[in-house]
Amino acid sequence: MIAGNLGAKIKIGIILIGINFMNTPIPFQTALDQLETGKLVCISEIRTDRQLARRLLGLGIRVGSRVMVTQQRDKGVVVACDGNRVALGGTVASKLFTQPMNLAEASQ
């Protein structure tokens, strides 16, 4: 019984920081590779392993980052994030989930 509760606590903790190793869906999200060019969104979840999450963190892409898709080619995308442009392949882009930003959030 204790082990079952511990597993639930760990799962909740992982979702709260936004890196979802359990692949539990969160509603109203769109994968980055599915967005149209020029759309401003907020990264809401990264569904990947720790190694790729660290690499994305080094590129400045983390949960809460505001990004805009500037180019698309097949499944790969180029995003603008904090004044930098980062090219992401389709596999990586499909693991980054976003939520649209309203006008008040976008102006900040």
ABEGO torsion letter per residue (X at the ends): XAAAAAAAAAAAAAAAAGBBAAGBBBBGBBBAAABBBGBBBBBABBBBBAAAAAAAAAAGBBBGBBBBBABBBEABBBBBBGGBBBBBBAAAAAABBBBBBBAAAAAX
